[in-house]
Structure formats: C-alpha cells, structure tokens
Amino acid sequence: MMTPEFIDQRFYACNAAIKTLIECLVATKTVTPPSIARLLRCQAQKADADGFDVASLLLAEFADFSEDQARVAGRRLLNEPPHGSA
C-alpha cells in the first residue's frame, strides 16, 4: 500500500524529472522556451476544460518554468565546456 509520504516523494521526483527534461530540451535548442510554454499552456487549458484542475495548474507551472529568465544562465552551462578546459 502506498503511504502519503511515498506518494509525496514520487510526485516530487516526477516533478523534478519533468523540469530537468524541459531544461535539457531548451538548453540543447531542441525547442525554444516560448514554443514549449505555448504547448504546455494549451495542454493546461485542455486539462482545465476537462475538469483536471491539478493537472492544469501543474502544466501552467511547467510553462512558466520554461520561460523563467533566471534559468537562462543555468541552461547555458549545459552547453559550455568546463572552465579551464580546451
């Protein structure tokens, strides 16, 4: 049986994994922040229309996360070689 703690930990891990994937997709220029944000917001609207309030809120949060300007520097680090190397 899944305990509330187990469910919380699993949710946290899934949330972190999704955000990491978004970071990688944007950092490798597979997608642009506005395009992934638009996709996620469309999915959030559909989830909201279907009555999935929690899913809608999470998708909207992921959309905001993908466009967060404070994360731009971190994304660049994924594409730069370590300092001091050739």
C-alpha positions as CSV (number, residue, x, y, z in Angstrom):
1,M,0.0,0.0,0.0
2,M,1.3,3.5,-0.9
3,T,1.7,5.8,2.1
4,P,1.1,9.5,1.7
5,E,4.9,10.0,2.2
6,F,5.6,7.6,-0.7
7,I,3.2,9.4,-2.9
8,D,4.7,12.8,-2.0
9,Q,8.2,11.6,-2.7
10,R,7.1,10.1,-6.0
11,F,5.3,13.3,-7.0
12,Y,8.4,15.4,-6.1
13,A,10.7,13.1,-8.1
14,C,8.4,13.2,-11.2
15,N,8.1,17.0,-11.0
16,A,12.0,17.3,-10.8
17,A,12.4,14.9,-13.7
18,I,10.0,16.8,-15.9
19,K,11.7,20.1,-15.1
20,T,15.1,18.5,-15.9
21,L,13.8,17.4,-19.3
22,I,12.5,20.8,-20.0
23,E,15.9,22.3,-19.1
24,C,17.6,19.9,-21.5
25,L,15.3,20.4,-24.4
26,V,15.7,24.2,-24.1
27,A,19.4,24.1,-23.4
28,T,20.1,21.9,-26.5
29,K,17.9,24.2,-28.6
30,T,15.6,21.3,-29.4
31,V,12.7,23.7,-28.5
32,T,12.5,27.3,-27.7
33,P,11.1,28.5,-24.3
34,P,8.1,30.2,-26.0
35,S,7.3,27.1,-28.1
36,I,7.3,24.7,-25.2
37,A,5.5,27.2,-23.0
38,R,2.8,27.6,-25.6
39,L,2.5,23.8,-25.9
40,L,2.2,23.4,-22.1
41,R,-0.3,26.2,-21.8
42,C,-2.5,24.6,-24.5
43,Q,-2.4,21.3,-22.6
44,A,-3.2,23.2,-19.4
45,Q,-6.3,24.8,-21.0
46,K,-7.4,21.4,-22.2
47,A,-6.9,19.8,-18.8
48,D,-8.9,22.7,-17.2
49,A,-11.7,22.2,-19.7
50,D,-11.8,18.5,-18.9
51,G,-12.0,19.2,-15.2
52,F,-8.5,18.3,-14.3
53,D,-7.7,21.3,-12.1
54,V,-4.4,19.9,-10.6
55,A,-3.0,18.9,-13.9
56,S,-3.9,22.3,-15.4
57,L,-2.1,24.1,-12.6
58,L,1.0,21.8,-12.9
59,L,1.2,22.3,-16.7
60,A,0.9,26.0,-16.3
61,E,3.7,25.9,-13.8
62,F,5.9,24.0,-16.2
63,A,5.1,26.6,-18.9
64,D,6.2,29.4,-16.6
65,F,9.3,27.4,-15.6
66,S,10.3,27.0,-19.2
67,E,10.3,30.8,-19.8
68,D,11.9,31.7,-16.4
69,Q,14.6,34.2,-17.3
70,A,16.6,33.4,-14.1
71,R,17.2,29.9,-15.5
72,V,18.8,31.1,-18.8
73,A,22.3,31.2,-17.3
74,G,21.9,27.7,-15.9
75,R,20.9,26.4,-19.3
76,R,24.0,27.9,-20.9
77,L,26.1,25.9,-18.5
78,L,24.8,22.7,-20.2
79,N,26.4,23.8,-23.5
80,E,29.7,25.2,-22.3
81,P,32.8,23.2,-21.7
82,P,34.1,23.3,-18.1
83,H,36.2,26.4,-17.4
84,G,39.9,25.8,-17.9
85,S,39.5,23.1,-20.5
86,A,40.2,23.4,-24.2
